[in-house]
């Protein structure tokens, strides 16, 4: 699919990251995707905005 890529090594949960600038998405299968998403969201909130 356009603007989408991923790394799927197994079945189960996946983390999907969407870039705000161009809307591209990347998915990767991980254990406990909810915790991984929470961590990335926390880090993104702490990052100074760059434009």
QUILINHU-V239580 format. One record per residue. N is the residue number from 1. RES is the residue in one letter. PSI is psi in radians with two decimals (* if undefined). OMEGA is omega in radians with two decimals (NA if undefined). D_LAST is the distance of its C-alpha to the last C-alpha in Angstrom with 2 decimals. Layout:
BEGIN
{{N RES PSI OMEGA D_LAST} {N RES PSI OMEGA D_LAST}}
END
This chain:
BEGIN
{{1 X 2.50 3.14 27.69} {2 X 2.45 3.10 24.75} {3 X 0.35 3.14 21.35} {4 X 2.40 3.04 23.32} {5 X 2.99 -3.13 24.80} {6 X 2.96 3.08 26.46} {7 X 1.84 -3.09 28.84} {8 X 1.86 -3.13 31.93} {9 X -0.24 -3.08 34.63} {10 X 3.01 3.07 36.67} {11 X 2.85 3.10 37.16} {12 X -2.78 -3.06 35.76} {13 X 2.64 3.09 32.50} {14 X 2.60 3.05 29.18} {15 X 2.25 3.10 25.61} {16 X 2.17 3.14 23.17} {17 X 2.25 3.13 19.43} {18 X 2.18 3.09 17.20} {19 X 2.33 -3.09 13.70} {20 X -0.54 -3.08 11.62} {21 X -0.94 -3.04 9.93} {22 X 0.00 3.09 13.35} {23 X 0.10 3.11 15.84} {24 X 2.61 -3.13 17.57} {25 X 2.52 3.06 19.94} {26 X 2.29 -3.14 21.78} {27 X 2.51 3.07 24.94} {28 X 2.38 3.11 27.12} {29 X 2.33 -3.11 30.43} {30 X 2.80 2.96 30.68} {31 X 2.41 3.06 33.06} {32 X 1.11 -3.12 31.96} {33 X -0.54 3.13 28.83} {34 X -0.74 3.12 28.45} {35 X -0.71 3.10 28.14} {36 X -0.73 3.12 25.68} {37 X -0.72 3.12 23.46} {38 X -0.72 3.11 23.82} {39 X -0.84 3.13 22.86} {40 X -0.70 3.11 19.66} {41 X -0.70 3.11 18.73} {42 X -0.78 3.12 19.58} {43 X -0.67 3.13 17.52} {44 X -0.63 3.12 14.41} {45 X -0.55 -3.12 15.12} {46 X -0.38 -3.08 15.48} {47 X 2.30 3.08 12.28} {48 X 2.48 3.14 9.88} {49 X 2.31 3.12 6.71} {50 X 2.36 3.11 3.77} {51 X * NA 0.00}}
END
